[in-house]
Structure formats: C-alpha cells, structure tokens
C-alpha cells in the first residue's frame, strides 16, 4: 500500500472546487446552446464531456473514443476541438506547489535535464529507472480561438506514477527519484512527445497521466506560470491488456474495481481526455491526444 493518502485533504478540496466550477460552466453552456442553437444544440454541448469546454469547427481531433467507460483503442475523428477541462494536479505534481516526502518544496521543473523526451530514468544525480510496458505519449496542442491551429513553442510538463503506482519524489521507496517527469516544447506541428512506460493503476483511480501547459520552456519553472492543468486517460481494453502481464503489482485488481463512472476526476465526462492508443503490450503503445486551450 502506497502513501497516496498523504495529500487527501488537499485533493478532496481541489475536487470539490473543480466539480462546482465545471457544473456551473456546463449549466451556462447548455443555456447558451439552447438559446442560439435550439434543443439539439444544447444536447450537442452536453455531450462533449469534460465540462467547461468551448468548441471550434473545421479541424480534426486526434483524441479518441466515445466517452463510455468501455472505450476502444481505435478512436474516432471529429470536426471540432475543445478546451481541455481543468483538473486537479493531485498531491504529487512536483511543480513547486507543495512539499515532497522530505518536507522541502518538490519542484522537478528546477532540475537540470528536466527538458527531455525520454522520462523513464531519474536525473540530476538520481539513478532510478522506471520499468514497464513501453508507451510513447504524443500531445498535440491547439488553439480553440484560432480554428484549432497548432500551437508551437509552448511547453508540456508531464508526470505519472510508475508500474507499482508510486510517484517519484513523494511515494515511499522512490522519494529520492524523479523519474516519469519531463518537460517538452511543442514543435511546429504543435506536438510534444514523451517516451515513458504505461502507468500503473492504484486504488481509487483509473489509469491516468497528469500534465500542465506553459507558454514556453523558459516560463515553465514553477506552477505559478501554468496556463492549464489536466489529465489524460486510456481505453479500458488497453489497460486490461497491459495489466494482464507481469510487473504491475496490484494494477489488474485495482483496475477491475474502478470505472470511469466512479472515478473522481472523469465521472463527469472524459471524451476530450481519452487518448487514441495503438500498439500492443509486447511491442509497446503509442497514445495520442489533442489538447485545446484558448489563447
């Protein structure tokens, strides 16, 4: 059992605040849609999932699945992009907003070498390496205020737990490590790519990855400068295939005991946050997600 309950009060407070904000935003959107588009428009807005998002037409979304807890690895193409919902960073962000297990401020963004694409090993004097099923994460950042145009030169800070459900810098056994954390600038195509492992599933949450968006790698020095915090998730059939193999401790049982409808983050919608995933447990996976922000 890992120390995920160390930040429970913090996390619950964040969840309550965000749930209220997202419900308020959804009510506003549904009301606006009903006035401008009629009843069918309100239904379209309500079906977008994730709450509090705005849409822009004339672009294809690379995020997949329909928003049911079953999901699939195939994904579908839409003709709009949506602002990614804001989500809690959780108790283990390592972005300078709280303390790590040592009692000092945990800020991976200040570490030498944090700008990197391969995040499987620790850096800055730490030597741990996270093992598990290979996963490449490709995030495409787009501007919902400009016909879903790609945003280049921005920065994505990404972090997640290891195969045993532990977060580096915080969890017992890996407090001295900083693996599975990294920062990447988006290229001319708006994408940032990370080579990592498929995250484990710990009790109470579906498998997920956290990320923050910054204006640039230069401004990505601590959480005060972030533009958006959110999380991405995976089709359940992919997670089941990964956890059927070895090296993932209690992930199979934890994954079987949770669903999107009972997850504290994704229960109010996740259609804009579920990645399109291809590959296999033996060859590795590629997960792609389009992330919209309004700039």
ZAPA-374817 format. One record per residue: z, x, y of N, C-alpha, C, O in turn; residue in one letter; residue number from 1. Coordinates in steps of 0.02 Angstrom, whole numbers, plus 50000, padded with zeros to 5 digits. Each point is the difference from the previous one (the first is absolute). Layout:
residues N
    nzz    nxx    nyy   cazz   caxx   cayy    czz    cxx    cyy    ozz    oxx    oyy  rest   nr
      Z      X      Y      Z      X      Y      Z      X      Y      Z      X      Y     A  NUM
...
***
This chain:
residues 295
    nzz    nxx    nyy   cazz   caxx   cayy    czz    cxx    cyy    ozz    oxx    oyy  rest   nr
  50000  50043  49940  50000  49957  50060  50000  50045  50062  50039  50047  50004     X    1
  49918  49937  50043  49992  50044  50059  50035  49970  50060  50022  49942  49998     X    2
  49983  50096  50056  50040  49979  50056  49959  49961  50051  50003  50015  50060     X    3
  49959  49936  49917  49961  49960  50047  50043  49953  50040  49977  49971  50050     X    4
  50087  50019  49931  50042  49953  50036  50037  50032  50058  50040  49967  50033     X    5
  49947  50098  49980  50034  50032  50055  49980  49970  50067  50040  49999  50047     X    6
  49899  49978  49959  49977  49972  50063  49991  49925  49997  49958  49973  50037     X    7
  50078  49992  49921  49989  49929  49989  50011  49960  50064  49959  49957  50017     X    8
  50096  50055  50018  50015  49961  50060  49944  50009  50051  49977  49952  50031     X    9
  50003  50111  49977  49945  50014  50046  49937  49963  49981  49967  49970  50042     X   10
  50017  50032  49893  49938  49971  49975  50001  49924  50007  49950  49970  50020     X   11
  50107  49998  49963  50004  49928  50004  49994  49976  50071  49968  49948  50013     X   12
  50062  50089  50034  49994  49981  50070  49928  50003  50023  49976  49955  50035     X   13
  49988  50098  49944  49930  50006  50018  49959  49943  49971  49958  49971  50034     X   14
  50055  50013  49903  49963  49946  49967  50011  49934  50034  49952  49961  50009     X   15
  50110  50024  50012  50014  49937  50034  49964  49996  50066  49971  49948  50016     X   16
  50030  50106  50022  49966  50000  50065  49925  49991  49992  49969  49962  50037     X   17
  50002  50073  49913  49928  49996  49992  49979  49934  49970  49946  49975  50017     X   18
  50094  49996  49939  49982  49935  49972  49998  49948  50055  49955  49958  50001     X   19
  50094  50044  50046  50001  49953  50055  49939  50009  50045  49968  49952  50020     X   20
  50017  50112  49996  49942  50013  50043  49935  49977  49969  49957  49973  50034     X   21
  50036  50039  49900  49938  49982  49966  49993  49925  49993  49945  49974  50004     X   22
  50110  49990  49985  49996  49928  49997  49981  49971  50067  49960  49953  50004     X   23
  50068  50075  50051  49983  49977  50067  49927  50012  50015  49966  49956  50027     X   24
  50009  50104  49955  49930  50017  50012  49954  49954  49961  49949  49978  50025     X   25
  50069  50008  49912  49958  49958  49958  49997  49929  50028  49946  49969  50000     X   26
  50112  50005  50025  49998  49932  50029  49956  49999  50061  49963  49951  50011     X   27
  50038  50101  50030  49959  50003  50060  49926  50002  49981  49959  49965  50030     X   28
  50024  50077  49921  49931  50007  49979  49973  49935  49971  49943  49980  50014     X   29
  50098  49986  49945  49977  49938  49971  49989  49947  50053  49953  49960  49996     X   30
  50092  50039  50056  49991  49952  50053  49938  50014  50040  49963  49954  50018     X   31
  50025  50111  49997  49940  50018  50038  49937  49984  49961  49951  49976  50028     X   32
  50051  50037  49906  49941  49987  49959  49984  49927  49997  49942  49980  50000     X   33
  50111  49978  49997  49989  49929  49996  49968  49973  50063  49958  49956  49996     X   34
  50060  50071  50063  49973  49976  50062  49928  50023  50010  49958  49962  50024     X   35
  50027  50101  49957  49934  50028  50015  49950  49991  49944  49940  49997  50013     X   36
  50084  49998  49925  49954  49998  49944  50006  49936  49960  49959  49988  49955     X   37
  50091  49971  50059  50010  49940  49959  50043  50017  49940  50023  50056  49993     X   38
  49988  49895  49964  50044  50009  49942  49977  50055  49954  50043  50036  49975     X   39
  49892  49972  50014  49976  50053  49955  50015  50068  50028  50014  50046  49961     X   40
  49983  49962  50106  50016  50065  50030  50072  50019  49988  50015  50058  49987     X   41
  50030  49893  50019  50071  50014  49989  50011  50021  49928  50041  50045  49987     X   42
  49924  49924  49966  50008  50019  49930  49975  50070  49988  50031  50037  49962     X   43
  49914  49984  50072  49974  50068  49992  50050  50050  50025  50011  50051  49967     X   44
  50021  49936  50091  50049  50046  50027  50060  50005  49954  50025  50055  49988     X   45
  49998  49889  49986  50058  50001  49956  49986  50037  49936  50045  50029  49970     X   46
  49892  49971  50008  49983  50033  49937  49989  50074  50004  49991  50032  49949     X   47
  50009  49997  50113  49987  50071  50006  50056  50042  49970  49988  50056  49978     X   48
  50073  49917  50020  50056  50037  49970  50028  50052  50047  49966  50023  50045     X   49
  50096  49996  49943  50031  50054  50037  50030  49979  50066  50043  50036  50025     X   50
  49938  49908  50003  50030  49975  50061  49988  50043  50061  49997  50062  49993     X   51
  49997  49909  50064  49996  50037  50062  49938  50042  50008  50002  50049  50038     X   52
  49943  49935  49929  49940  50040  50005  49947  49965  50039  49998  49938  50002     X   53
  49957  50101  50030  49943  49971  50034  49938  50025  49965  50000  50054  49970     X   54
  49945  49907  50032  49940  50018  49964  49942  50012  50047  49997  49972  50055     X   55
  49957  50070  49923  49939  50014  50036  49943  49998  49950  50006  50026  49945     X   56
  49939  49942  50074  49944  49992  49953  49952  50058  50002  50009  50048  50038     X   57
  49938  49948  49921  49945  50048  49997  50019  50068  49972  49972  50050  50022     X   58
  50075  49952  49932  50015  50063  49966  50023  49984  49930  50026  49945  49988     X   59
  49966  50102  49966  50021  49989  49931  50067  50033  49988  50012  50057  50020     X   60
  50032  49907  49947  50066  50026  49983  49997  50035  49934  49968  49976  49953     X   61
  50068  50081  50042  50003  50036  49936  50063  49984  49962  50010  50028  49946     X   62
  50033  49929  50080  50059  49981  49962  49982  49945  49952  49957  49958  50015     X   63
  50076  50041  49927  49977  49957  49947  50048  49945  49982  50054  49994  50029     X   64
  49926  49965  49924  50039  49948  49968  50013  49940  50044  49989  50002  50060     X   65
  50033  49945  49909  50004  49936  50033  50069  49982  50025  50005  49951  50037     X   66
  50045  50084  49947  50067  49982  50023  50041  49965  49948  50055  49978  50016     X   67
  49922  50017  49923  50042  49975  49945  50036  50059  49970  49977  50057  50006     X   68
  50079  49930  49962  50039  50056  49973  49965  50034  49942  50017  50056  49982     X   69
  49934  49910  49988  49965  50031  49944  49955  50056  50023  50004  50055  49972     X   70
  49954  49933  50079  49957  50052  50026  49949  50025  49950  50000  49978  49942     X   71
  49958  50067  50080  49952  50033  49956  49980  50064  50033  50010  50009  50060     X   72
  49961  50036  49901  49981  50065  50027  49932  49998  50033  49979  50050  50029     X   73
  49986  49893  49968  49933  49997  50027  49998  49992  50074  49964  50036  50034     X   74
  50074  49917  49994  49999  49988  50072  49940  49960  50021  49952  49994  49962     X   75
  50049  49979  50098  49944  49962  50026  49986  50019  50072  50044  50027  50034     X   76
  49895  49960  49989  49980  50018  50067  50005  49940  50046  49979  49945  49982     X   77
  50048  50065  50077  50004  49947  50050  49958  50019  50060  49974  50056  50004     X   78
  50020  49898  50043  49961  50014  50060  50045  50004  50062  49977  49986  50055     X   79
  50085  50034  49935  50045  50007  50057  50052  50054  49986  50010  50021  49942     X   80
  50021  50002  50111  50056  50046  49992  50061  49970  50034  49993  49962  50048     X   81
  50066  50055  49929  50061  49970  50026  50049  50054  50019  50002  50054  49970     X   82
  50039  49932  50081  50055  50045  50017  50048  50003  49941  50023  49948  49976     X   83
  49992  50112  50002  50045  50008  49944  50070  49976  50020  50023  50018  50054     X   84
  50011  49943  49905  50067  49977  50019  50049  50058  50009  49997  50049  49963     X   85
  50047  49944  50084  50055  50048  50008  50051  49987  49945  50018  49943  49987     X   86
  50005  50111  49981  50051  49995  49948  50055  50050  50014  49990  50048  50038     X   87
  50067  49942  49932  50055  50047  50007  49980  50068  49971  49965  50004  49950     X   88
  50058  50049  50083  49989  50067  49972  50049  50014  49943  49993  50050  49966     X   89
  50056  49906  50024  50048  50010  49947  50051  50054  50019  49996  50028  50054     X   90
  50049  49986  49901  50054  50049  50016  49980  50072  49988  50040  50045  50012     X   91
  49897  49969  49966  49983  50069  49981  49936  50025  50035  49958  50031  49967     X   92
  50034  49958  50098  49937  50017  50033  49989  50075  50011  49944  50024  49998     X   93
  50110  50012  50015  49991  50071  50015  49959  50012  50062  49963  50049  50004     X   94
  50043  49906  50046  49961  50005  50061  50043  50014  50061  49978  49992  50057     X   95
  50085  50029  49931  50045  50015  50055  50041  49942  50024  50038  50006  50048     X   96
  49955  49936  49919  50035  49940  50023  50069  49991  49968  50039  49959  50024     X   97
  49976  50079  49924  50066  49994  49969  50018  50066  49965  49962  50048  50001     X   98
  50097  49953  49969  50024  50060  49967  49982  50001  49926  49996  49947  49968     X   99
  49994  50112  50006  49989  50008  49929  50066  50006  49964  50053  49987  50029     X  100
  49944  50031  49908  50061  50004  49959  50048  50053  50025  50060  49995  49989     X  101
  49914  50056  50045  50043  50054  50024  50040  49980  50062  50045  50037  50020     X  102
  49938  49906  50009  50035  49978  50060  49965  50019  50064  50018  49976  50054     X  103
  49932  50068  49942  49961  50019  50059  49937  49958  50004  49980  49968  49951     X  104
  49989  50031  50107  49939  49960  50010  49945  50023  49953  49985  50060  49996     X  105
  49985  49893  49968  49946  50015  49954  49933  49989  50035  49981  49943  50013     X  106
  49984  50111  50001  49936  49994  50035  49948  50045  49968  49993  50059  50018     X  107
  49971  49914  49934  49947  50039  49967  49944  50016  50048  49964  50049  49989     X  108
  50028  49912  50064  49946  50011  50048  50009  50066  50038  49952  50026  50028     X  109
  50109  50000  49972  50013  50063  50034  49991  50061  49955  50007  50057  50022     X  110
  49978  49931  49914  49993  50055  49952  49934  50037  50008  49948  49969  50011     X  111
  50054  50096  49982  49939  50040  49999  49959  49982  49938  50026  50002  49945     X  112
  49911  49981  50064  49957  49983  49944  49997  49927  49985  49968  49980  49950     X  113
  50063  49977  50091  50000  49928  49985  49931  49969  50008  49985  49949  49969     X  114
  49972  50081  50072  49931  49976  50006  49961  50026  49939  49981  50058  49997     X  115
  50009  49898  49955  49969  50020  49937  49974  49938  49964  50022  49944  50012     X  116
  49931  50068  49942  49973  49944  49961  50032  49995  49931  50007  49945  49974     X  117
  50011  50111  49996  50033  50000  49935  50075  50001  50011  50028  50050  50024     X  118
  50005  49895  49959  50071  49993  50016  50045  50005  49938  50058  49980  50002     X  119
  49915  50044  49943  50038  50001  49938  50054  50053  49997  50048  49993  49963     X  120
  49946  50060  50076  50050  50053  49998  50041  49999  50064  49979  49975  50052     X  121
  50081  50054  49944  50043  50007  50059  49975  50059  50042  49962  50042  49976     X  122
  50060  49961  50086  49978  50051  50047  50060  50029  50037  50057  49981  49988     X  123
  49929  50066  50056  50050  50029  50045  50060  50030  49961  50057  49989  50018     X  124
  49928  50048  49928  50052  50033  49962  50024  49962  49939  50030  50030  49956     X  125
  49958  49905  50041  50017  49961  49941  49945  50008  49948  49941  50008  50019     X  126
  50076  49990  49917  49951  50018  49949  49985  49945  49949  49960  50011  49954     X  127
  50070  49931  50052  49989  49947  49951  49929  49973  50001  49967  50000  50052     X  128
  50012  49976  49890  49933  49969  49994  50008  49933  49964  50031  49997  49947     X  129
  49942  49951  50082  50003  49933  49970  49945  49993  49948  49942  50016  50014     X  130
  50075  49960  49927  49951  49991  49947  49992  49926  49985  50046  49960  50009     X  131
  49894  50022  49967  49985  49931  49984  49926  49989  49997  49961  50048  50005     X  132
  50017  49891  49987  49930  49983  49996  49967  50014  50068  50025  49979  50052     X  133
  49919  50057  49946  49966  50019  50062  49977  49939  50039  49975  49951  49972     X  134
  50034  50053  50094  49980  49945  50045  49974  50030  50065  50035  50039  50033     X  135
  49905  49941  49986  49973  50016  50066  50004  49937  50043  49975  49948  49980     X  136
  50057  50058  50077  50007  49944  50046  49954  50011  50060  50004  50052  50033     X  137
  49952  49900  49980  49953  50005  50056  50014  49941  50047  49989  49942  49981     X  138
  50034  50073  50079  50014  49948  50050  49947  50004  50054  49989  50053  50030     X  139
  49978  49891  49983  49950  49996  50053  50032  49962  50059  50018  49942  49994     X  140
  49988  50092  50062  50031  49971  50059  49946  49971  50046  49953  50035  50019     X  141
  50054  49901  49998  49949  49967  50042  50033  49964  50058  50060  49984  49998     X  142
  49900  50004  50054  50023  49967  50061  49980  49926  49999  49941  49984  50004     X  143
  50108  49972  49990  49984  49928  49997  49978  49974  50068  49975  49944  50005     X  144
  50034  50095  50048  49978  49979  50066  49929  50024  50016  49975  49988  50055     X  145
  49994  50047  49898  49933  50027  50012  49955  49991  49939  49970  50048  49976     X  146
  50026  49890  49999  49956  49984  49944  50013  50044  49939  49954  50018  49964     X  147
  50109  49997  50024  50021  50039  49942  49971  50071  49999  49986  50028  49946     X  148
  50005  50001  50113  49973  50068  50004  50050  50050  49972  50061  49992  50009     X  149
  49914  50059  49957  50043  50052  49972  50036  50038  50056  49971  50013  50053     X  150
  50091  50003  49935  50041  50037  50048  50008  50072  49976  50036  50012  49952     X  151
  49933  50035  50081  50005  50070  49981  50050  50036  50044  50012  49980  50057     X  152
  50018  50072  49916  50048  50040  50038  50070  49972  50002  50044  50031  50030     X  153
  49967  49913  49938  50067  49972  49994  50035  50036  49942  49971  50045  49970     X  154
  50091  49937  50015  50036  50034  49946  50038  49950  49958  50027  49951  50025     X  155
  49974  50062  49910  50037  49959  49952  50054  50043  49968  49986  50053  49971     X  156
  50077  49925  50035  50055  50032  49963  50015  49954  49941  50013  49941  50008     X  157
  49985  50088  49932  50006  49961  49938  50056  50029  49958  50008  50061  49995     X  158
  50032  49895  49974  50053  50022  49954  50014  49947  49948  49988  49941  50011     X  159
  50038  50081  49931  50018  49953  49947  50046  50034  49950  50012  50061  50004     X  160
  50014  49900  49949  50047  50027  49951  49962  50037  49944  49939  49993  49994     X  161
  50097  50045  49966  49970  50036  49945  49998  49956  49937  50017  49941  50004     X  162
  49964  50087  49940  49992  49961  49939  50066  49971  49975  50001  49951  49963     X  163
  50055  50080  50057  50066  49976  49981  50030  49952  50052  50058  49979  49994     X  164
  49903  50005  50057  50024  49954  50052  50043  50033  50053  50036  49965  50036     X  165
  49961  50102  49970  50042  50035  50048  49959  50020  50062  49941  50016  49996     X  166
  50093  49983  50061  49969  50022  50062  50026  50069  50019  50060  50011  50005     X  167
  49894  50036  50004  50020  50067  50021  50038  49996  50066  49988  49956  50041     X  168
  50058  50091  49969  50042  50006  50059  50060  49952  50000  50045  50008  50040     X  169
  49954  49942  49914  50053  49949  50001  50033  49990  49931  50061  49997  49996     X  170
  49900  49997  49952  50026  49978  49935  50033  50057  49961  49980  50058  50005     X  171
  50071  49924  49957  50036  50049  49960  49953  50037  49954  49959  49970  49966     X  172
  50046  50096  50034  49958  50042  49959  49940  50028  50037  49971  50050  49977     X  173
  50009  49920  50079  49941  50024  50038  50015  50005  50075  49954  49998  50040     X  174
  50110  50008  49978  50017  50003  50071  49973  50063  50033  49988  50001  50060     X  175
  50002  50052  49901  49975  50063  50028  49923  50003  50000  49971  50048  50025     X  176
  49997  49901  49947  49927  49998  49997  49971  49958  50057  50036  49960  50030     X  177
  49900  50050  49983  49965  49960  50051  49930  49980  49976  49957  49984  50040     X  178
  50034  50016  49894  49934  49981  49974  49986  49926  50011  50044  49960  50016     X  179
  49892  50021  49973  49976  49932  50008  50009  49974  50071  50015  49942  50012     X  180
  49975  50105  50035  49999  49985  50072  49946  50043  50031  49996  50060  49987     X  181
  49963  49910  50055  49948  50039  50032  49968  49964  50058  50004  49939  50006     X  182
  49964  50100  50036  49967  49974  50061  49927  50022  49999  49985  50058  49986     X  183
  49971  49895  50030  49928  50016  50003  49968  49966  50060  50017  49943  50017     X  184
  49936  50092  50016  49961  49971  50053  49942  49961  49970  49974  50019  49947     X  185
  50006  49927  50086  49942  49963  49977  49937  50035  50024  49996  50025  50056     X  186
  49953  49976  49900  49937  50032  50015  49954  49955  50041  50021  49947  50024     X  187
  49917  50074  49985  49951  49961  50038  49987  49932  49970  49979  49953  50034     X  188
  50034  50040  49900  49992  49936  49966  50064  49959  49999  50003  49947  49968     X  189
  50048  50077  50068  50063  49963  50004  50046  50008  49940  50051  49967  49997     X  190
  49931  50076  49955  50040  50005  49940  50046  50060  49999  49984  50054  50027     X  191
  50073  49937  49942  50047  50053  49984  50011  49998  49925  50011  49946  49973     X  192
  49987  50111  49994  50005  50002  49927  50059  50041  49978  50015  50053  50028     X  193
  50019  49923  49921  50059  50033  49973  49993  50006  49924  49983  49951  49966     X  194
  50031  50108  50008  50003  50010  49928  50074  49998  49980  50040  50040  50024     X  195
  49977  49913  49932  50070  49991  49983  50006  49976  49928  49954  50010  49960     X  196
  50102  49959  50023  50009  49970  49934  50013  49925  50008  50021  49978  50054     X  197
  49968  49985  49895  50015  49929  50002  50076  49992  50006  50036  50029  49959     X  198
  49988  49933  50089  50073  49994  50009  50033  49962  49943  49969  49956  49970     X  199
  50093  50060  50016  50039  49963  49951  50021  49933  50028  49990  49985  50059     X  200
  50039  49974  49898  50025  49935  50020  50076  49999  49990  50024  50004  49943     X  201
  50012  49991  50111  50073  49995  49994  50022  49928  50007  49962  49958  50023     X  202
  50099  50028  49957  50025  49932  49997  49998  49965  50068  50023  50027  50050     X  203
  49949  49913  49951  50000  49959  50060  49938  50002  50042  49994  49961  50047     X  204
  49959  50085  49938  49939  50005  50039  49940  50009  49954  50004  50032  49948     X  205
  49938  49938  50072  49939  50015  49966  49977  50070  50020  50022  50025  50052     X  206
  49935  50008  49909  49977  50066  50019  49966  49998  50068  49961  49955  50015     X  207
  50054  50094  50028  49974  49998  50068  50000  50070  50030  50030  50047  49974     X  208
  49934  49959  50081  49997  50062  50040  50012  49982  50073  49972  49951  50025     X  209
  50069  50089  50009  50013  49991  50071  49952  50042  50041  49978  50053  49978     X  210
  50007  49924  50083  49961  50042  50045  50013  49979  50073  50017  49943  50015     X  211
  49974  50105  50029  50005  49989  50072  49936  50025  50033  49970  50049  49977     X  212
  50008  49917  50076  49941  50019  50037  50021  50030  50067  50042  49972  50035     X  213
  49928  50085  49982  50013  50034  50063  49934  50011  50037  49946  49998  49970     X  214
  50059  50014  50095  49939  50010  50040  49965  50065  49982  49939  50005  50005     X  215
  50098  50045  49973  49972  50064  49980  50051  50039  49960  50059  49982  49999     X  216
  49920  50072  49970  50048  50043  49965  50047  50034  50050  50056  50017  49983     X  217
  49921  49992  50078  50041  50032  50052  50058  49955  50019  50056  50025  50012     X  218
  49933  49910  49992  50054  49954  50019  50042  49979  49940  50053  49969  50009     X  219
  49925  50047  49931  50037  49981  49939  50056  50049  49986  49998  50036  49950     X  220
  50051  49966  50094  50056  50046  49992  50065  49964  49983  50045  50030  49971     X  221
  49959  49906  50046  50057  49959  49979  49982  49926  50010  49949  49984  50031     X  222
  50092  49973  49942  49986  49929  49997  49990  49966  50068  49969  49948  50003     X  223
  50058  50080  50050  49995  49969  50066  49928  49992  50023  49985  49957  50041     X  224
  49970  50083  49932  49931  49999  50022  49954  49958  49956  49940  49997  50013     X  225
  50085  49973  49935  49957  49964  49953  49971  49937  50032  50031  49969  50044     X  226
  49909  50012  49933  49966  49940  50023  50012  49941  49953  50001  49943  50022     X  227
  50007  50072  49915  50008  49946  49950  50031  50029  49937  49985  50057  49981     X  228
  50059  49905  49987  50028  50017  49935  49983  49944  49952  50008  49942  50016     X  229
  49969  50076  49924  49984  49949  49951  50007  50029  49929  50022  50056  49991     X  230
  49958  49904  49961  50002  50021  49930  49938  49974  49964  49973  49948  50018     X  231
  50005  50089  49931  49946  49976  49958  50026  49990  49930  50049  50031  49979     X  232
  49917  49925  49983  50020  49985  49932  49939  50004  49953  49945  50014  50023     X  233
  50067  49975  49913  49949  50011  49949  49991  49938  49956  50047  49961  49991     X  234
  49893  50030  49981  49991  49946  49950  50047  50010  49941  50010  50057  49978     X  235
  50018  49889  49997  50051  50006  49948  49971  50027  49934  50036  50032  49962     X  236
  49899  49955  50025  49973  50026  49937  49996  50076  50001  50007  50031  49947     X  237
  49981  49998  50111  49998  50073  50006  50070  50028  49989  50008  50048  49962     X  238
  50041  49924  50070  50069  50024  49992  50023  49996  49927  50032  50046  49975     X  239
  49951  49899  49992  50018  49992  49930  49969  50054  49957  50032  50026  49954     X  240
  49905  49992  50060  49965  50052  49962  50033  50068  50010  50007  50039  49953     X  241
  50013  49975  50109  50032  50064  50015  50067  50005  49965  50015  50051  49969     X  242
  50026  49896  50035  50067  50002  49972  50003  49995  49925  50052  50009  49969     X  243
  49891  49975  50000  49997  49999  49927  50001  50070  49971  50015  50010  49941     X  244
  49970  50040  50101  50002  50070  49978  50069  50030  50009  50048  49965  50016     X  245
  49956  50100  49975  50065  50035  50005  50011  50027  50070  49953  50005  50040     X  246
  50109  50013  49974  50017  50033  50062  50024  49955  50055  50017  50023  50055     X  247
  49985  49911  49933  50018  49953  50052  50066  49964  49987  50011  49944  50025     X  248
  50032  50087  49937  50069  49976  49990  50003  49924  49990  49971  49975  49952     X  249
  50064  49990  50092  50010  49928  49993  49950  49958  50038  50010  49940  50010     X  250
  49935  50090  50010  49952  49964  50042  49970  49939  49966  49991  49948  50032     X  251
  49994  50057  49904  49970  49943  49964  50046  49940  50002  49979  49944  50014     X  252
  50085  50067  49971  50048  49945  50000  50012  49973  50070  50004  49939  50010     X  253
  50001  50106  50039  50010  49978  50069  49940  49960  50026  50008  49950  50035     X  254
  49933  50073  49947  49939  49966  50021  49994  49931  49969  49975  49953  50032     X  255
  50046  50041  49906  49997  49935  49965  50049  49950  50029  49991  49940  49993     X  256
  50062  50085  50040  50052  49957  50025  49989  49977  50073  50040  49962  50027     X  257
  49906  50062  50005  49987  49984  50070  49928  49974  50006  49958  50014  49958     X  258
  50029  49947  50094  49933  49976  50014  49990  50000  50075  50048  50009  50038     X  259
  49891  49981  49985  49987  49997  50071  50037  49942  50033  50021  50005  50057     X  260
  49987  49940  49907  50033  49942  50028  50075  50010  50008  50032  49964  50039     X  261
  49997  50083  49924  50072  50013  50006  50015  50066  50036  50058  50017  50011     X  262
  49890  50020  50007  50010  50063  50037  50019  49984  50072  49969  49957  50032     X  263
  50080  50078  49995  50025  49986  50067  49951  50015  50055  50007  49974  50056     X  264
  49943  50067  49931  49951  50018  50051  49937  49959  49994  49975  49974  50051     X  265
  49998  50019  49889  49935  49969  49991  50001  49926  49983  49947  49969  49991     X  266
  50112  50001  50004  50004  49930  49979  49967  49952  50050  49982  49944  49982     X  267
  50011  50077  50081  49969  49957  50049  49925  50013  50009  49970  49975  50048     X  268
  50001  50065  49908  49929  50014  50003  49985  50074  49996  50037  50040  50028     X  269
  49909  49978  49938  49984  50071  49993  49925  50012  49993  49980  50055  49980     X  270
  49979  49896  50035  49929  50006  49989  49968  50056  50041  49949  50028  49979     X  271
  50080  49990  50079  49974  50055  50040  50033  50067  49983  49985  50051  50030     X  272
  50060  49948  49921  50038  50060  49983  49990  50025  49929  50026  50052  49981     X  273
  49937  49910  49979  49989  50021  49931  49938  50043  49995  49946  49981  50023     X  274
  50061  50078  49949  49946  50048  49997  49948  49981  49947  50017  49968  49950     X  275
  49921  50051  50062  49949  49997  49949  50006  50063  49958  49995  50055  50027     X  276
  50015  49938  49908  50014  50057  49957  49948  50006  49945  49982  49951  49967     X  277
  49993  50110  50024  49953  50015  49945  50026  50060  49961  50040  50039  50026     X  278
  49938  49967  49912  50020  50057  49959  50038  49978  49938  49996  49943  49978     X  279
  50042  50104  49995  50039  49987  49939  50062  50045  50000  50004  50048  50037     X  280
  50043  49934  49920  50061  50040  49995  49986  50070  49975  50035  50048  50018     X  281
  49915  49959  49941  49984  50066  49972  49960  50044  50049  50012  50060  50005     X  282
  49942  49909  50032  49958  50038  50046  50027  50001  50071  49979  50040  50041     X  283
  50069  49916  49974  50026  49995  50067  49969  49941  50037  49949  49973  49979     X  284
  50082  50008  50076  49978  49942  50038  49982  50020  50072  50023  50051  50027     X  285
  49936  49906  50004  49985  50004  50071  50018  49933  50029  49975  49948  49978     X  286
  50068  50052  50073  50021  49938  50034  49976  50001  50072  50013  50048  50036     X  287
  49952  49900  49984  49972  49995  50067  50028  49939  50036  50006  49946  49972     X  288
  50010  50064  50091  50025  49944  50040  49975  50007  50072  50005  50054  50030     X  289
  49967  49892  49996  49983  49997  50071  50061  49978  50039  50031  49949  49984     X  290
  49986  50088  50068  50059  49985  50042  49976  49987  50070  49971  50044  50032     X  291
  50041  49896  49993  49980  49982  50067  50058  50003  50049  50055  49977  49985     X  292
  49932  50052  50074  50047  49998  50054  49962  49980  50063  49939  50010  50004     X  293
  50095  49962  50044  49968  49978  50063  50014  50051  50054  50056  50007  50023     X  294
  49892  50029  49998  50007  50051  50053  49946  49991  50053  49997  50038  50048     X  295
***
